[in-house]
Amino acid sequence: MAQGISSRGGPLEDASNEVVRCLRKDRELADLLFKLKFDPNQPDKVTVSGISTDDYPSLREMDIAEFCKQRPRPVPPELIDQLNETECVYTIGVLPEIGRAYMTMDSDLYMWNYEENCDLAYFDGVSNTITKVMVAKPKAGVFHDFVHRLLVVSTTTEILLLATRFADDQNTTITVDSFYDVSHAQMFILPDAIFKVPLEGSTVTDMVITLDGRIFFAAEECIYEIEYQAKNISHLCVDDTRHILYSLSKSGSIQVFDLGADGSSMRKVASLSCTHIQQQAADECRTVDRDFFADVVAIDAIPSTRSQYLHLVATTRKGVRLFFTCLPPTPQSAYVSTPVGMPPPLLPDVAYERPSDLRLRHVRIPPGYNVGGVGNLFFTVYGSRLSHEVSVMIAECGSEGVSCVNCFSSSNFSSQETLTESMSSFTFGTAVLAVERAFSPQVVGVGCFLNYFTRSTAT
């Protein structure tokens, strides 16, 4: 028996190698990088997918409706009437953290429960035109316990922090650390702003908030809270699993900021110009029109739970997804040799490595590129959202006022060795103004909030 255990190449060693092989395969299937045609012999090669019809199989033959259009959440009728009767600057959005939607008309703020289309609240304590509203978790030890969330309200002249309180049916205050679902709770906004940040003539173009309450906003040529930048910033996104902040300029350039291992600092570590991004993608996809890689319109962070090695996905105006890593090229010496007959070694563990670079790793062509599908001349993406295995693009569809929401999901193909996605497309005869991940347990994946009213053009 002892001789059987110590012998080389015996059944026990073969079984052990098979277990190791299966464990490695499971690890590969769990990480997005290995589904994007990763070649262990060329670990830094940019790969391409999306051209094969197998990348986007249809679920109709199996009678599976992975996505469906839910009951529309309309704007309250009283707001529609008011909007059609007045000339004003308005914005609209969703705050899933507190189960509210909001609409602003000049300096007036309206909020309501979008699931039940009720509990319409009005706040008129803002003096200037509102441009954006977001929700932040208050930092511990700064405010009273009754302050559950902060409303971050951007106006044309300043940014305001408004304290909110939530109470249950017994009028008991819900604390910030409570697990109580505040979407159906009573909401109260303190009349006076607890903090104001003057913009000094700048205009806020985007804002992002980390899970621990840090607030970053882009105002023309600056990223505030940290340092000034020389480019007009149009979009920000944050990876809370790694504490990395990304910015997208109006020209399509991407910058990477390391917030530190504990999320309490910030330094710029890398950037790529739009020209460099387009050139590199075009060099890897010579059969695809290079214009498909121009005009990056949205960026989404890839959490570490989805991939250790991929960090960011950028979406172009034509629906091409570009996957990036923030890690430097992997030296060949980092690989550990394996016995003959075993699969190639995996990339080294990078769970604790901080970002130091920004490199293109994969180009994902939209479905139907060769048959006039999503990748056609009349399809113009203007926004996207990523939620683990679900990717959503919102786009104009050629006709004036018509928009569509395209949902991609790899949830049903987790065991595939390459990234395989189903796609569902929904067309709306109006503009989709906002798409956010829903926190409601009844809504799976990404919930979109639509503009279901029209402006009156009668004179």
Steps between C-alpha positions, in 0.01 A plus 500: 500500500780738593675424172181585308474840666862597439522374144506754218239496229273262689121520531519713814719761335279499191195556718678781683593668172141469381374670817751782452398531136130524592568757771694713255226469242241611758716799585538592135125479437437730797725776366390707202852529356516131409169520314643768273724262305792537739812329365737390781782481247447870416366641828513865390349458154187702423221261402179550303155342524146572392544426130399134523128422511571263790585801717135609501280188495126547489292374791176511304535140383504394867205728573700690762410864559799612704402865481153647486357848500348561840218730594610853406550735792343822370567848624222619735228668291513824699865542403422431135231769503730749667785425260281543193364829628831667577832567333776378727827312526423150626690186592380155600664199659478204736639459852469122556684521834190660653236371255423846360492666162551871466419780262629855515339803339740791520569523877207282615563139603231230486545146629268198508489123550543372144390142579153609615498841329399664828631710788578804285709748699599856414807694611550867415798587719743529208562845350655412162425265212566137596709293259551167681389314813671202665496317834798453733547308822598743779843443649499357850530745786428811293122541523227414747373143500168599342676604176450187289621620160634816340347644187781640288337773292699669227382839374635752253692683774568254783467147635276450801493218752149451638435277799213251475318309772283191457232379740294180514123469552541576872700814414814339639818631344685248282873520568764489229619151602150352504403230249149648475381549141454877481329490158162487677597713800410864555770734373586838649750752362651757735415849369854639512806361325757364744787568261554712188780490244519804267581414139644842413359501149568134419231254390471151647499244219492179705521367851586169664472387862680210666329256735664662802372846409788665314370742238683578177371733234625624167460868419627589154878480535514364854444192712413645837596372841837390377681701233444713191515342157559647160217322321125545497366206701162368387470175695629338818469148635641332808599142581414459867646148511848630417471872588578627150349810338473541122425810295394540138562835334276655238768423244493128589817478709500275807686562825560268798527617862608270782301576817732287711454154648271644770323746267619808689756656263536577132767514232491492123669187363421475127315645203428422135406750232203437272735486201713230661194296596354516148833419334573197717150358462506554123838327472356190667180500290609584149179364345286741702446862402732704723220754560336236720776559756471877508300702752505313831173613660487301825723316744409239762722348766536121505496392867759257633220249555465482121869493411832537678675605183250723318408836650303715258272473198452796266212519252529685170223682321454200268465248781852355503615404850869545582634311803800642687731390777676729746784253554839513326606235246564166666864388480555142391691438822176544695372167375557186701606192304257210497549126438470361151139434406362769730323810363701822465542690828256771594598863533648586840270608782451878479232544765710750698674682215421868453431647152804628316410494130211506252524249215250371246442127543196414289271642232137383502320567170121550530272230358386520141797701380496326162121482468387848595409426862610705798817601326335703225526862395168595657583374848658761728580405859487781755511311828571166663483316830683188616369275777714188538390272212251748352597785270247759386536753218259785432504644152328707238353284226499729199148640523454827683394447860532119482742324733580142587640309794720202415563248778788253477533214745738209544308363800376195310843415361722501810655164406604613151873538446451822301278797579157413364213743537132511425356831387157653546407830340213727599391797291323801647327782318660751732836581654648276769643750746654279767596139563604380845545170679189430707531403865143370525488120550216482247720645226791292379804656335457851362191716526448787259295809565343649192378838392134431423387859453530735205548872498213702364596687185178700467542875499 
